Amino acid sequence: MKILTIALVALLAVLQYDLWIGEGSMTAAWRLDNTISEQKQQNAHLQIRNETLAAEVNDLKSGSAAIEERARSELGMIKKDETFVQIIEDSSNTQK
């Protein structure tokens, strides 16, 4: 009877070890759930960025207004008969 009790306690200890500490344990499952949650948040952020970029590509393909806007802002281009004015603030007069 004593040997059976010791064997059952040992079996219980082995099963509890696998449940809480071993491979596939509850702790590992919790860590995996946290990793999945973080990855889902990152994927949602990247999906929004991709949609924004796709809309910008569509604008560039479909109309000249977006192309004109980019030429003006990024390349400093102006239309014929326009005058380019650049205002530079004096850095010595700005307050800190």
Backbone torsions as a table, in degrees:
resi	resn	phi	psi	omega
1	MET	NA	-39.6	-179.8
2	LYS	-64.4	-39.2	179.8
3	ILE	-66.1	-40.2	178.5
4	LEU	-63.4	-41.0	178.5
5	THR	-64.8	-44.4	179.2
6	ILE	-63.9	-41.4	-179.9
7	ALA	-64.7	-42.8	179.2
8	LEU	-65.9	-40.4	177.3
9	VAL	-64.7	-41.9	178.3
10	ALA	-63.7	-42.7	178.1
11	LEU	-63.0	-42.5	177.2
12	LEU	-61.7	-42.1	179.1
13	ALA	-63.1	-42.4	179.1
14	VAL	-64.6	-43.8	179.8
15	LEU	-66.2	-39.8	177.9
16	GLN	-66.3	-37.4	177.4
17	TYR	-60.5	-47.9	179.5
18	ASP	-62.9	-35.7	-178.7
19	LEU	-68.7	-42.3	-171.9
20	TRP	-102.2	-29.0	-172.2
21	ILE	-121.4	-37.4	-172.7
22	GLY	-67.7	-176.6	178.9
23	GLU	-65.2	133.3	-177.2
24	GLY	79.3	20.7	-177.2
25	SER	-77.7	173.8	177.6
26	MET	-63.3	-39.5	178.8
27	THR	-61.3	-44.1	178.6
28	ALA	-64.7	-36.8	178.4
29	ALA	-66.2	-40.1	177.9
30	TRP	-65.0	-43.2	177.5
31	ARG	-61.4	-41.7	179.3
32	LEU	-64.9	-40.3	176.1
33	ASP	-60.9	-41.6	177.7
34	ASN	-64.2	-42.2	178.5
35	THR	-63.1	-41.0	179.1
36	ILE	-64.6	-42.4	178.4
37	SER	-61.3	-45.0	178.4
38	GLU	-62.4	-41.4	-179.4
39	GLN	-66.4	-37.5	177.4
40	LYS	-63.6	-40.8	177.7
41	GLN	-63.6	-43.4	179.2
42	GLN	-64.8	-41.0	178.4
43	ASN	-63.5	-39.4	178.6
44	ALA	-64.4	-41.0	178.4
45	HIS	-63.6	-44.5	179.7
46	LEU	-67.2	-33.4	178.0
47	GLN	-64.6	-42.4	177.4
48	ILE	-62.3	-43.7	178.8
49	ARG	-62.2	-42.7	179.3
50	ASN	-63.5	-40.5	178.9
51	GLU	-65.0	-38.9	177.8
52	THR	-63.7	-44.8	178.8
53	LEU	-65.2	-38.7	178.5
54	ALA	-64.4	-39.8	177.8
55	ALA	-65.2	-39.1	178.7
56	GLU	-65.7	-41.3	177.0
57	VAL	-62.9	-42.0	178.9
58	ASN	-62.4	-41.9	177.2
59	ASP	-61.6	-42.6	-179.3
60	LEU	-66.6	-33.9	179.8
61	LYS	-75.8	-34.0	-169.8
62	SER	-92.8	-29.9	-174.0
63	GLY	-138.5	162.8	-179.8
64	SER	-90.0	-14.2	-178.5
65	ALA	-63.3	-42.3	-179.8
66	ALA	-68.3	-38.0	178.7
67	ILE	-65.4	-42.9	179.0
68	GLU	-62.6	-42.6	179.6
69	GLU	-61.1	-43.4	178.8
70	ARG	-66.0	-41.3	179.0
71	ALA	-62.0	-38.6	-180.0
72	ARG	-70.9	-48.2	-173.3
73	SER	-77.3	-40.7	-174.1
74	GLU	-92.4	-32.6	-176.1
75	LEU	-107.0	-7.9	179.4
76	GLY	69.1	26.7	-178.5
77	MET	-79.9	152.8	176.8
78	ILE	-130.9	159.3	178.6
79	LYS	-79.6	164.1	176.5
80	LYS	-62.6	139.8	-179.8
81	ASP	69.3	17.3	173.2
82	GLU	-102.2	156.3	177.4
83	THR	-114.5	128.8	-179.9
84	PHE	-87.8	127.3	178.3
85	VAL	-125.2	128.2	177.9
86	GLN	-121.3	127.5	-179.6
87	ILE	-106.1	123.4	179.6
88	ILE	-113.7	122.7	-179.8
89	GLU	-78.2	142.4	177.4
90	ASP	-76.7	116.3	-176.2
91	SER	-70.4	-19.2	-180.0
92	SER	-76.0	-20.4	-179.2
93	ASN	-91.0	-11.1	-178.3
94	THR	-77.3	144.7	-179.9
95	GLN	-86.5	150.7	179.9
96	LYS	-101.0	NA	NA
